[in-house]
């Protein structure tokens, strides 16, 4: 392998996790309700940049998205900055107790929720719930 091929492969390997991360929409007021009205299944991640639990959840979510492209293709992922919107209308309407809360919504229904869970199996189960709803 020559140096150019090695650098290209290294750049691609570095970009893959970033591509999975880029698929998460940044929350702004009204975004979730807009996406739900459009019939989308929405996976909402209430997180803070300084939260180690949130970072652990994000690593698992990104790994699962990389393993199964259907997650990113069929589910709308929305990241809610806890510091900016933790006391906002969305957090209040969903009774979100804290950062590191993951919620799946479809239509007017909450399909599942995890609070401060970082286990791969639990997060995968929640993402599978979202995927099933998105395919219905």
C-alpha positions in Angstrom: 0.0 0.0 0.0 1.4 3.4 -0.9 1.2 6.5 1.2 -1.6 8.1 -0.8 -3.8 5.0 -0.4 -3.0 4.8 3.3 -3.9 8.5 3.9 -7.2 8.1 1.9 -8.2 5.0 4.0 -7.3 6.7 7.2 -9.4 9.8 6.2 -12.3 7.6 5.4 -12.1 5.7 8.6 -12.0 8.9 10.5 -14.9 10.4 8.6 -17.3 7.4 9.2 -18.0 8.2 12.9 -18.4 11.9 12.0 -20.9 11.0 9.3 -23.0 9.1 11.8 -22.9 12.1 14.2 -23.8 14.5 11.4 -27.1 12.8 11.0 -28.4 14.2 14.3 -30.4 17.3 13.8 -29.8 20.2 16.2 -33.0 21.0 18.1 -34.7 24.3 17.7 -38.2 25.1 19.1 -40.9 23.5 16.9 -38.6 21.1 15.1 -39.8 17.9 16.8 -43.5 18.7 16.4 -42.8 19.6 12.7 -41.2 16.2 12.1 -43.9 14.3 14.0 -46.6 16.1 11.9 -44.7 14.9 8.8 -45.2 11.3 10.0 -41.6 10.8 11.0 -40.4 8.7 14.0 -38.2 10.9 16.1 -35.5 9.8 18.5 -34.8 12.7 20.8 -31.5 12.9 22.7 -31.4 15.4 25.6 -27.7 15.9 26.2 -25.1 18.3 27.4 -21.6 18.7 26.1 -20.1 18.3 29.5 -22.1 15.2 30.5 -20.0 12.0 30.5 -23.2 9.8 30.5 -24.4 11.7 27.4 -21.1 11.1 25.7 -21.3 7.4 26.4 -24.8 7.3 25.0 -23.7 9.1 21.9 -20.8 6.6 21.3 -23.3 3.7 21.5 -25.8 5.5 19.2 -23.2 6.3 16.6 -21.8 2.7 16.7 -25.3 1.3 16.2 -26.0 3.7 13.3 -22.7 2.6 11.7 -23.6 -1.0 12.0 -27.2 -0.7 10.7 -27.7 2.1 8.2 -31.5 1.6 8.4 -31.4 3.5 11.7 -30.1 6.7 10.1 -32.2 6.2 7.0 -35.6 5.7 8.7 -35.4 7.5 12.1 -35.1 11.3 12.6 -32.5 11.9 15.3 -32.7 15.2 17.2 -30.1 16.4 19.7 -31.4 18.7 22.4 -28.8 20.8 24.2 -29.8 20.5 27.8 -28.1 23.8 28.8 -30.1 25.7 26.2 -33.4 23.9 26.2 -33.6 21.8 29.4 -36.2 24.1 30.9 -37.9 24.6 27.5 -41.3 23.7 26.3 -40.3 20.3 24.8 -38.6 19.1 28.0 -41.5 20.3 30.1 -44.2 18.7 27.8 -42.4 15.4 27.9 -41.5 15.6 31.6 -37.8 15.1 31.0 -36.2 14.7 34.4 -32.6 15.3 33.4 -30.0 15.4 30.6 -29.0 11.9 29.3 -32.6 11.1 28.5 -33.5 9.4 25.2 -37.1 9.4 24.0 -38.7 7.9 20.9 -41.8 9.6 19.6 -44.3 8.8 16.7 -47.4 10.9 16.1 -48.8 11.8 19.5 -47.3 8.8 21.3 -44.1 8.2 23.3 -42.9 4.8 22.3 -40.0 4.5 24.7 -37.6 6.2 27.0 -34.2 5.7 28.7 -32.9 7.9 31.5 -29.1 7.8 32.2 -28.8 4.4 30.6 -25.6 3.7 28.6 -25.9 -0.1 28.0 -25.7 -1.1 24.4 -28.5 -3.6 24.7 -30.9 -1.0 26.2 -30.1 1.7 23.6 -30.3 -0.8 20.8 -33.7 -2.0 22.0 -34.9 1.7 22.0 -33.5 2.2 18.5 -35.2 -1.0 17.3 -38.5 0.3 18.7 -38.0 3.4 16.7 -37.1 1.5 13.6 -40.1 -0.8 13.9 -42.4 2.3 14.2 -40.7 4.0 11.3 -41.3 1.0 9.1 -45.0 0.7 10.0 
